[in-house]
Amino acid sequence: MSSRLSLARAGAALGRLATTLVLPLLALVATWWAVVLIFAPPPFLLPGPDRVALAFVRHAGSLLSDGAVTGAEMVLGLLAGVVFGVGAAIVMTLVPWTARLVMPAIVIVQSLPVFAIAPVLVLWFGFGLASKIVMATLIIFFPVTASLHDGLSRLDPGLVDLARLHRASRLDTFRFLRLPAAVPALVSGLRMAATVAPIGAVIGEWVGASQGLGLLMMHANARLQTDVMFAALVVLAVLAVGLRALVEHLTRRWAPWVPETGPAFL
Protein backbone atom coordinates (compact mmCIF):
# COMPACT_ATOMS: atom_id res chain seq x y z
CA MET A 1 0.00 0.00 0.00
CA SER A 2 2.79 2.40 0.95
CA SER A 3 4.72 1.58 -2.24
CA ARG A 4 1.65 2.32 -4.34
CA LEU A 5 1.18 5.61 -2.52
CA SER A 6 4.83 6.52 -3.11
CA LEU A 7 4.52 5.68 -6.80
CA ALA A 8 1.37 7.75 -7.04
CA ARG A 9 3.08 10.73 -5.40
CA ALA A 10 6.10 10.36 -7.69
CA GLY A 11 3.84 10.22 -10.73
CA ALA A 12 1.95 13.29 -9.58
CA ALA A 13 5.24 15.13 -9.03
CA LEU A 14 6.47 14.21 -12.51
CA GLY A 15 3.17 15.29 -14.03
CA ARG A 16 3.33 18.61 -12.19
CA LEU A 17 6.92 19.10 -13.35
CA ALA A 18 5.96 18.41 -16.96
CA THR A 19 3.00 20.76 -16.78
CA THR A 20 4.71 23.68 -15.08
CA LEU A 21 8.23 23.49 -16.52
CA VAL A 22 8.82 21.15 -19.44
CA LEU A 23 5.82 22.02 -21.58
CA PRO A 24 6.23 25.82 -21.27
CA LEU A 25 9.94 25.41 -22.02
CA LEU A 26 9.21 23.40 -25.17
CA ALA A 27 6.65 25.99 -26.25
CA LEU A 28 9.20 28.78 -25.72
CA VAL A 29 11.89 26.99 -27.72
CA ALA A 30 9.41 26.21 -30.52
CA THR A 31 8.31 29.86 -30.69
CA TRP A 32 11.93 31.00 -30.66
CA TRP A 33 12.85 28.66 -33.50
CA ALA A 34 9.79 29.72 -35.51
CA VAL A 35 10.74 33.40 -35.19
CA VAL A 36 14.29 32.64 -36.38
CA LEU A 37 13.03 30.60 -39.35
CA ILE A 38 10.36 33.09 -40.40
CA PHE A 39 12.14 36.42 -39.93
CA ALA A 40 15.75 35.18 -40.37
CA PRO A 41 17.40 37.82 -38.14
CA PRO A 42 21.20 38.08 -38.17
CA PRO A 43 22.79 35.61 -35.73
CA PHE A 44 24.36 38.44 -33.74
CA LEU A 45 20.85 39.79 -33.06
CA LEU A 46 18.96 36.56 -32.42
CA PRO A 47 20.75 33.23 -32.77
CA GLY A 48 18.69 30.11 -33.18
CA PRO A 49 18.44 27.39 -30.53
CA ASP A 50 20.84 25.24 -32.57
CA ARG A 51 23.54 27.94 -32.44
CA VAL A 52 23.03 28.39 -28.70
CA ALA A 53 23.29 24.62 -28.16
CA LEU A 54 26.50 24.55 -30.21
CA ALA A 55 27.90 27.49 -28.21
CA PHE A 56 27.10 25.64 -25.02
CA VAL A 57 29.03 22.60 -26.25
CA ARG A 58 32.01 24.70 -27.33
CA HIS A 59 32.14 26.75 -24.12
CA ALA A 60 30.85 24.12 -21.70
CA GLY A 61 33.88 24.39 -19.43
CA SER A 62 33.69 28.14 -18.90
CA LEU A 63 29.89 28.12 -18.67
CA LEU A 64 29.88 25.47 -15.98
CA SER A 65 32.77 26.96 -13.98
CA ASP A 66 31.34 30.49 -14.13
CA GLY A 67 27.89 29.09 -13.40
CA ALA A 68 29.25 27.40 -10.28
CA VAL A 69 30.68 30.74 -9.10
CA THR A 70 27.40 32.58 -9.70
CA GLY A 71 25.44 29.77 -8.07
CA ALA A 72 27.65 29.95 -4.98
CA GLU A 73 27.12 33.71 -4.80
CA MET A 74 23.36 33.22 -5.05
CA VAL A 75 23.20 30.55 -2.33
CA LEU A 76 25.55 32.33 0.09
CA GLY A 77 23.76 35.64 -0.49
CA LEU A 78 20.41 33.94 0.12
CA LEU A 79 21.61 32.36 3.36
CA ALA A 80 23.12 35.63 4.62
CA GLY A 81 20.07 37.66 3.60
CA VAL A 82 17.72 35.22 5.37
CA VAL A 83 19.79 35.20 8.57
CA PHE A 84 20.07 38.99 8.75
CA GLY A 85 16.48 39.51 7.61
CA VAL A 86 14.99 37.13 10.18
CA GLY A 87 17.18 38.62 12.89
CA ALA A 88 16.16 42.19 12.04
CA ALA A 89 12.45 41.31 11.97
CA ILE A 90 12.66 39.57 15.35
CA VAL A 91 14.52 42.48 16.93
CA MET A 92 12.02 45.01 15.56
CA THR A 93 9.16 42.93 16.97
CA LEU A 94 10.62 42.34 20.42
CA VAL A 95 11.98 45.90 20.72
CA PRO A 96 9.34 48.00 18.91
CA TRP A 97 11.22 51.32 19.03
CA THR A 98 14.00 49.85 16.87
CA ALA A 99 11.52 49.53 13.98
CA ARG A 100 11.31 53.32 13.77
CA LEU A 101 15.08 53.43 13.26
CA VAL A 102 15.74 50.32 11.17
CA MET A 103 12.78 50.26 8.76
CA PRO A 104 13.40 53.73 7.24
CA ALA A 105 17.05 52.81 6.67
CA ILE A 106 15.99 49.58 4.97
CA VAL A 107 13.55 51.44 2.73
CA ILE A 108 16.22 54.00 1.78
CA VAL A 109 18.74 51.30 0.86
CA GLN A 110 16.14 49.43 -1.19
CA SER A 111 15.10 52.61 -3.02
CA LEU A 112 18.64 53.24 -4.28
CA PRO A 113 19.39 51.89 -7.78
CA VAL A 114 21.30 48.63 -7.61
CA PHE A 115 23.86 49.88 -10.13
CA ALA A 116 24.59 52.83 -7.82
CA ILE A 117 25.41 50.55 -4.88
CA ALA A 118 27.38 47.89 -6.76
CA PRO A 119 30.50 49.98 -7.57
CA VAL A 120 30.80 51.02 -3.93
CA LEU A 121 30.57 47.41 -2.78
CA VAL A 122 33.19 46.34 -5.31
CA LEU A 123 35.44 49.15 -4.08
CA TRP A 124 34.98 48.10 -0.45
CA PHE A 125 35.01 44.31 -0.78
CA GLY A 126 37.04 43.76 -3.96
CA PHE A 127 36.43 41.81 -7.16
CA GLY A 128 35.99 38.41 -5.47
CA LEU A 129 32.98 36.63 -4.04
CA ALA A 130 32.53 38.97 -1.09
CA SER A 131 31.12 41.97 -2.99
CA LYS A 132 28.63 39.80 -4.91
CA ILE A 133 27.48 38.03 -1.76
CA VAL A 134 26.94 41.38 -0.04
CA MET A 135 25.00 42.66 -3.07
CA ALA A 136 22.77 39.57 -3.10
CA THR A 137 22.33 39.87 0.67
CA LEU A 138 21.14 43.48 0.39
CA ILE A 139 18.56 42.55 -2.25
CA ILE A 140 17.32 39.49 -0.35
CA PHE A 141 17.31 41.21 3.06
CA PHE A 142 14.31 43.44 2.35
CA PRO A 143 11.65 40.87 1.29
CA VAL A 144 12.57 38.56 4.17
CA THR A 145 12.58 41.35 6.77
CA ALA A 146 9.43 43.04 5.50
CA SER A 147 7.39 39.85 5.15
CA LEU A 148 8.38 38.38 8.52
CA HIS A 149 7.97 41.67 10.39
CA ASP A 150 4.54 42.12 8.82
CA GLY A 151 3.57 38.58 9.82
CA LEU A 152 4.82 39.05 13.37
CA SER A 153 2.93 42.36 13.69
CA ARG A 154 -0.45 41.05 12.50
CA LEU A 155 -1.37 38.69 15.32
CA ASP A 156 -5.09 38.26 16.03
CA PRO A 157 -6.01 40.74 18.81
CA GLY A 158 -8.06 38.02 20.48
CA LEU A 159 -4.94 35.90 20.90
CA VAL A 160 -3.07 38.89 22.33
CA ASP A 161 -5.84 39.41 24.88
CA LEU A 162 -5.79 35.70 25.71
CA ALA A 163 -2.04 35.83 26.32
CA ARG A 164 -2.48 38.85 28.62
CA LEU A 165 -5.29 37.08 30.45
CA HIS A 166 -2.94 34.19 31.21
CA ARG A 167 -0.17 36.64 32.14
CA ALA A 168 2.14 35.44 29.39
CA SER A 169 5.38 37.34 29.05
CA ARG A 170 6.32 39.21 25.89
CA LEU A 171 8.82 36.46 25.05
CA ASP A 172 6.26 33.68 25.58
CA THR A 173 3.72 35.53 23.44
CA PHE A 174 6.32 35.88 20.73
CA ARG A 175 7.43 32.26 20.92
CA PHE A 176 4.06 30.51 21.13
CA LEU A 177 1.78 32.91 19.25
CA ARG A 178 3.50 35.48 17.05
CA LEU A 179 6.21 33.27 15.56
CA PRO A 180 3.95 30.35 14.53
CA ALA A 181 1.38 32.78 13.11
CA ALA A 182 4.10 34.52 11.05
CA VAL A 183 5.37 31.34 9.36
CA PRO A 184 3.17 31.75 6.23
CA ALA A 185 4.48 35.29 5.75
CA LEU A 186 8.07 34.09 6.21
CA VAL A 187 7.52 31.31 3.66
CA SER A 188 6.33 33.89 1.11
CA GLY A 189 9.34 36.08 1.86
CA LEU A 190 11.77 33.18 1.45
CA ARG A 191 10.29 32.24 -1.92
CA MET A 192 10.44 35.82 -3.10
CA ALA A 193 14.04 36.09 -1.89
CA ALA A 194 15.02 32.98 -3.85
CA THR A 195 13.54 34.55 -6.98
CA VAL A 196 15.54 37.80 -6.71
CA ALA A 197 18.78 36.18 -5.52
CA PRO A 198 20.37 36.05 -9.02
CA ILE A 199 19.91 39.81 -9.51
CA GLY A 200 22.47 40.88 -6.93
CA ALA A 201 25.03 38.30 -7.99
CA VAL A 202 24.86 39.07 -11.71
CA ILE A 203 24.79 42.86 -11.34
CA GLY A 204 27.78 42.65 -9.03
CA GLU A 205 29.61 40.63 -11.69
CA TRP A 206 28.72 43.20 -14.34
CA VAL A 207 30.26 45.99 -12.28
CA GLY A 208 33.46 44.17 -11.44
CA ALA A 209 34.42 40.51 -11.17
CA SER A 210 37.08 38.00 -12.08
CA GLN A 211 34.62 35.10 -12.60
CA GLY A 212 30.92 34.48 -13.04
CA LEU A 213 28.17 34.38 -15.64
CA GLY A 214 27.75 38.17 -15.55
CA LEU A 215 31.39 38.66 -16.54
CA LEU A 216 31.09 35.99 -19.22
CA MET A 217 28.03 37.72 -20.68
CA MET A 218 29.79 41.09 -20.73
CA HIS A 219 32.78 39.65 -22.61
CA ALA A 220 30.48 37.84 -25.05
CA ASN A 221 28.50 41.05 -25.61
CA ALA A 222 31.68 43.01 -26.39
CA ARG A 223 32.64 40.37 -28.99
CA LEU A 224 29.11 40.10 -30.45
CA GLN A 225 28.97 36.45 -29.37
CA THR A 226 25.24 36.51 -28.83
CA ASP A 227 24.99 32.74 -28.86
CA VAL A 228 27.38 32.57 -25.88
CA MET A 229 25.28 35.23 -24.11
CA PHE A 230 22.14 33.17 -24.62
CA ALA A 231 23.90 30.02 -23.39
CA ALA A 232 24.94 31.90 -20.24
CA LEU A 233 21.36 33.09 -19.79
CA VAL A 234 20.15 29.49 -20.03
CA VAL A 235 22.58 28.43 -17.31
CA LEU A 236 21.48 31.38 -15.16
CA ALA A 237 17.82 30.47 -15.69
CA VAL A 238 18.50 26.87 -14.65
CA LEU A 239 20.24 28.09 -11.49
CA ALA A 240 17.39 30.48 -10.67
CA VAL A 241 14.65 27.90 -11.22
CA GLY A 242 16.60 25.28 -9.29
CA LEU A 243 17.12 27.61 -6.33
CA ARG A 244 13.46 28.61 -6.27
CA ALA A 245 12.36 24.97 -6.51
CA LEU A 246 14.74 23.99 -3.69
CA VAL A 247 13.45 26.75 -1.42
CA GLU A 248 9.84 25.85 -2.20
CA HIS A 249 10.52 22.19 -1.44
CA LEU A 250 12.27 23.01 1.84
CA THR A 251 9.53 25.41 2.97
CA ARG A 252 6.87 22.79 2.26
CA ARG A 253 8.70 20.25 4.41
CA TRP A 254 9.40 22.82 7.11
CA ALA A 255 5.82 24.13 7.27
CA PRO A 256 3.55 21.44 5.78
CA TRP A 257 0.59 22.83 7.70
CA VAL A 258 0.68 26.16 5.84
CA PRO A 259 -2.36 26.04 3.51
CA GLU A 260 -1.75 26.39 -0.24
CA THR A 261 -4.91 26.51 -2.29
CA GLY A 262 -3.39 28.06 -5.43
CA PRO A 263 -1.19 26.47 -8.11
CA ALA A 264 2.30 25.48 -6.97
CA PHE A 265 5.54 26.57 -8.63
CA LEU A 266 6.74 22.98 -9.13
VEXFIFI-580111 format. One record per residue (C-alpha): x, y, z; residue in one letter. Coordinates in Angstrom, 3 decimals, decimal comma, padded with zeros to 6 digits. Example, Ala and Ser with C-alpha at 12.3 -4.5 7.8 and 13.67 -1.06 7.14 Angstrom:
<atoms>
<<012,300; -004,500; 007,800>; A>
<<013,670; -001,060; 007,140>; S>
</atoms>
This chain:
<atoms>
<<000,000; 000,000; 000,000>; M>
<<002,787; 002,399; 000,946>; S>
<<004,721; 001,578; -002,242>; S>
<<001,653; 002,325; -004,339>; R>
<<001,180; 005,610; -002,519>; L>
<<004,833; 006,521; -003,108>; S>
<<004,525; 005,683; -006,799>; L>
<<001,369; 007,749; -007,044>; A>
<<003,084; 010,725; -005,401>; R>
<<006,103; 010,362; -007,688>; A>
<<003,844; 010,220; -010,727>; G>
<<001,949; 013,289; -009,575>; A>
<<005,240; 015,134; -009,030>; A>
<<006,472; 014,210; -012,511>; L>
<<003,174; 015,290; -014,028>; G>
<<003,326; 018,608; -012,186>; R>
<<006,920; 019,096; -013,352>; L>
<<005,964; 018,411; -016,958>; A>
<<003,001; 020,760; -016,780>; T>
<<004,712; 023,683; -015,076>; T>
<<008,225; 023,492; -016,521>; L>
<<008,822; 021,147; -019,444>; V>
<<005,815; 022,023; -021,576>; L>
<<006,234; 025,823; -021,268>; P>
<<009,943; 025,410; -022,021>; L>
<<009,205; 023,395; -025,166>; L>
<<006,648; 025,987; -026,250>; A>
<<009,195; 028,777; -025,722>; L>
<<011,886; 026,986; -027,720>; V>
<<009,409; 026,208; -030,524>; A>
<<008,311; 029,865; -030,688>; T>
<<011,935; 031,005; -030,664>; W>
<<012,845; 028,656; -033,503>; W>
<<009,790; 029,718; -035,513>; A>
<<010,742; 033,402; -035,186>; V>
<<014,288; 032,643; -036,379>; V>
<<013,031; 030,598; -039,346>; L>
<<010,357; 033,091; -040,403>; I>
<<012,142; 036,418; -039,931>; F>
<<015,748; 035,180; -040,371>; A>
<<017,398; 037,821; -038,138>; P>
<<021,202; 038,078; -038,175>; P>
<<022,785; 035,605; -035,731>; P>
<<024,359; 038,440; -033,737>; F>
<<020,847; 039,794; -033,058>; L>
<<018,959; 036,560; -032,415>; L>
<<020,749; 033,230; -032,769>; P>
<<018,691; 030,107; -033,176>; G>
<<018,441; 027,386; -030,532>; P>
<<020,838; 025,244; -032,568>; D>
<<023,536; 027,940; -032,438>; R>
<<023,032; 028,386; -028,702>; V>
<<023,292; 024,621; -028,156>; A>
<<026,497; 024,549; -030,211>; L>
<<027,896; 027,489; -028,209>; A>
<<027,097; 025,638; -025,016>; F>
<<029,031; 022,597; -026,247>; V>
<<032,005; 024,701; -027,334>; R>
<<032,144; 026,753; -024,117>; H>
<<030,850; 024,122; -021,695>; A>
<<033,884; 024,392; -019,432>; G>
<<033,692; 028,143; -018,896>; S>
<<029,890; 028,119; -018,671>; L>
<<029,883; 025,468; -015,978>; L>
<<032,769; 026,965; -013,980>; S>
<<031,342; 030,491; -014,134>; D>
<<027,894; 029,092; -013,401>; G>
<<029,252; 027,402; -010,281>; A>
<<030,682; 030,741; -009,100>; V>
<<027,403; 032,577; -009,701>; T>
<<025,442; 029,766; -008,069>; G>
<<027,652; 029,947; -004,984>; A>
<<027,118; 033,709; -004,804>; E>
<<023,360; 033,219; -005,047>; M>
<<023,203; 030,549; -002,333>; V>
<<025,548; 032,326; 000,087>; L>
<<023,756; 035,643; -000,490>; G>
<<020,411; 033,938; 000,118>; L>
<<021,614; 032,365; 003,361>; L>
<<023,119; 035,629; 004,619>; A>
<<020,065; 037,657; 003,603>; G>
<<017,724; 035,215; 005,368>; V>
<<019,793; 035,198; 008,572>; V>
<<020,067; 038,989; 008,754>; F>
<<016,480; 039,512; 007,610>; G>
<<014,991; 037,128; 010,175>; V>
<<017,184; 038,623; 012,891>; G>
<<016,164; 042,187; 012,043>; A>
<<012,453; 041,307; 011,969>; A>
<<012,656; 039,572; 015,345>; I>
<<014,518; 042,479; 016,932>; V>
<<012,017; 045,008; 015,563>; M>
<<009,156; 042,931; 016,966>; T>
<<010,615; 042,336; 020,420>; L>
<<011,979; 045,900; 020,721>; V>
<<009,342; 048,003; 018,913>; P>
<<011,223; 051,318; 019,034>; W>
<<013,998; 049,846; 016,873>; T>
<<011,525; 049,526; 013,982>; A>
<<011,310; 053,321; 013,774>; R>
<<015,082; 053,426; 013,258>; L>
<<015,740; 050,316; 011,170>; V>
<<012,784; 050,262; 008,757>; M>
<<013,405; 053,734; 007,242>; P>
<<017,050; 052,807; 006,669>; A>
<<015,994; 049,576; 004,968>; I>
<<013,548; 051,443; 002,727>; V>
<<016,225; 054,005; 001,779>; I>
<<018,739; 051,297; 000,862>; V>
<<016,136; 049,431; -001,193>; Q>
<<015,098; 052,608; -003,021>; S>
<<018,645; 053,238; -004,282>; L>
<<019,389; 051,889; -007,775>; P>
<<021,302; 048,630; -007,611>; V>
<<023,858; 049,875; -010,127>; F>
<<024,594; 052,828; -007,821>; A>
<<025,415; 050,550; -004,883>; I>
<<027,375; 047,887; -006,760>; A>
<<030,497; 049,984; -007,572>; P>
<<030,804; 051,021; -003,933>; V>
<<030,568; 047,409; -002,777>; L>
<<033,191; 046,341; -005,311>; V>
<<035,439; 049,151; -004,075>; L>
<<034,977; 048,099; -000,449>; W>
<<035,007; 044,309; -000,784>; F>
<<037,041; 043,757; -003,956>; G>
<<036,427; 041,809; -007,159>; F>
<<035,987; 038,415; -005,470>; G>
<<032,981; 036,625; -004,042>; L>
<<032,527; 038,973; -001,089>; A>
<<031,124; 041,971; -002,993>; S>
<<028,625; 039,795; -004,910>; K>
<<027,483; 038,028; -001,764>; I>
<<026,943; 041,382; -000,044>; V>
<<024,998; 042,658; -003,072>; M>
<<022,767; 039,572; -003,102>; A>
<<022,329; 039,868; 000,666>; T>
<<021,138; 043,476; 000,390>; L>
<<018,564; 042,554; -002,247>; I>
<<017,324; 039,490; -000,347>; I>
<<017,309; 041,208; 003,055>; F>
<<014,308; 043,444; 002,350>; F>
<<011,655; 040,875; 001,292>; P>
<<012,568; 038,565; 004,170>; V>
<<012,582; 041,350; 006,767>; T>
<<009,428; 043,041; 005,500>; A>
<<007,388; 039,848; 005,151>; S>
<<008,380; 038,375; 008,518>; L>
<<007,966; 041,674; 010,390>; H>
<<004,544; 042,124; 008,816>; D>
<<003,568; 038,581; 009,817>; G>
<<004,816; 039,054; 013,371>; L>
<<002,934; 042,355; 013,694>; S>
<<-000,447; 041,048; 012,495>; R>
<<-001,372; 038,692; 015,315>; L>
<<-005,090; 038,260; 016,028>; D>
<<-006,009; 040,736; 018,810>; P>
<<-008,056; 038,020; 020,484>; G>
<<-004,939; 035,896; 020,900>; L>
<<-003,073; 038,887; 022,331>; V>
<<-005,844; 039,412; 024,877>; D>
<<-005,792; 035,697; 025,708>; L>
<<-002,038; 035,828; 026,323>; A>
<<-002,482; 038,850; 028,618>; R>
<<-005,291; 037,082; 030,455>; L>
<<-002,942; 034,187; 031,210>; H>
<<-000,170; 036,638; 032,137>; R>
<<002,138; 035,439; 029,395>; A>
<<005,383; 037,341; 029,051>; S>
<<006,324; 039,214; 025,892>; R>
<<008,824; 036,456; 025,046>; L>
<<006,258; 033,682; 025,585>; D>
<<003,719; 035,530; 023,442>; T>
<<006,325; 035,882; 020,725>; F>
<<007,430; 032,256; 020,922>; R>
<<004,065; 030,510; 021,129>; F>
<<001,775; 032,914; 019,246>; L>
<<003,497; 035,482; 017,050>; R>
<<006,213; 033,271; 015,555>; L>
<<003,947; 030,348; 014,530>; P>
<<001,379; 032,783; 013,109>; A>
<<004,097; 034,517; 011,045>; A>
<<005,371; 031,337; 009,359>; V>
<<003,169; 031,749; 006,227>; P>
<<004,482; 035,292; 005,747>; A>
<<008,068; 034,085; 006,208>; L>
<<007,524; 031,312; 003,658>; V>
<<006,335; 033,886; 001,111>; S>
<<009,342; 036,083; 001,862>; G>
<<011,775; 033,182; 001,451>; L>
<<010,293; 032,235; -001,919>; R>
<<010,441; 035,825; -003,101>; M>
<<014,038; 036,086; -001,887>; A>
<<015,021; 032,975; -003,854>; A>
<<013,542; 034,553; -006,976>; T>
<<015,538; 037,799; -006,714>; V>
<<018,775; 036,179; -005,515>; A>
<<020,370; 036,053; -009,023>; P>
<<019,910; 039,814; -009,510>; I>
<<022,465; 040,882; -006,925>; G>
<<025,033; 038,300; -007,993>; A>
<<024,864; 039,074; -011,713>; V>
<<024,785; 042,858; -011,336>; I>
<<027,781; 042,648; -009,026>; G>
<<029,608; 040,634; -011,687>; E>
<<028,719; 043,202; -014,342>; W>
<<030,265; 045,992; -012,281>; V>
<<033,461; 044,169; -011,438>; G>
<<034,416; 040,512; -011,167>; A>
<<037,079; 038,000; -012,077>; S>
<<034,619; 035,098; -012,604>; Q>
<<030,919; 034,484; -013,037>; G>
<<028,167; 034,379; -015,635>; L>
<<027,753; 038,166; -015,550>; G>
<<031,390; 038,660; -016,537>; L>
<<031,087; 035,987; -019,225>; L>
<<028,027; 037,725; -020,682>; M>
<<029,794; 041,092; -020,731>; M>
<<032,775; 039,653; -022,608>; H>
<<030,480; 037,842; -025,047>; A>
<<028,498; 041,052; -025,614>; N>
<<031,679; 043,006; -026,393>; A>
<<032,642; 040,365; -028,989>; R>
<<029,105; 040,103; -030,450>; L>
<<028,973; 036,451; -029,370>; Q>
<<025,236; 036,511; -028,828>; T>
<<024,992; 032,737; -028,858>; D>
<<027,377; 032,567; -025,883>; V>
<<025,285; 035,229; -024,105>; M>
<<022,140; 033,165; -024,620>; F>
<<023,903; 030,022; -023,388>; A>
<<024,944; 031,901; -020,239>; A>
<<021,362; 033,091; -019,788>; L>
<<020,149; 029,490; -020,035>; V>
<<022,583; 028,433; -017,307>; V>
<<021,480; 031,382; -015,156>; L>
<<017,821; 030,468; -015,691>; A>
<<018,497; 026,873; -014,650>; V>
<<020,240; 028,095; -011,489>; L>
<<017,395; 030,482; -010,674>; A>
<<014,646; 027,903; -011,216>; V>
<<016,605; 025,284; -009,294>; G>
<<017,119; 027,611; -006,330>; L>
<<013,459; 028,613; -006,269>; R>
<<012,361; 024,969; -006,509>; A>
<<014,737; 023,994; -003,685>; L>
<<013,447; 026,753; -001,423>; V>
<<009,840; 025,845; -002,198>; E>
<<010,518; 022,186; -001,438>; H>
<<012,265; 023,010; 001,844>; L>
<<009,532; 025,406; 002,972>; T>
<<006,866; 022,786; 002,264>; R>
<<008,704; 020,247; 004,406>; R>
<<009,404; 022,819; 007,112>; W>
<<005,822; 024,127; 007,272>; A>
<<003,549; 021,441; 005,784>; P>
<<000,593; 022,831; 007,697>; W>
<<000,678; 026,163; 005,840>; V>
<<-002,356; 026,045; 003,506>; P>
<<-001,748; 026,395; -000,241>; E>
<<-004,906; 026,510; -002,292>; T>
<<-003,387; 028,059; -005,429>; G>
<<-001,188; 026,471; -008,111>; P>
<<002,304; 025,476; -006,967>; A>
<<005,544; 026,571; -008,632>; F>
<<006,739; 022,980; -009,127>; L>
</atoms>
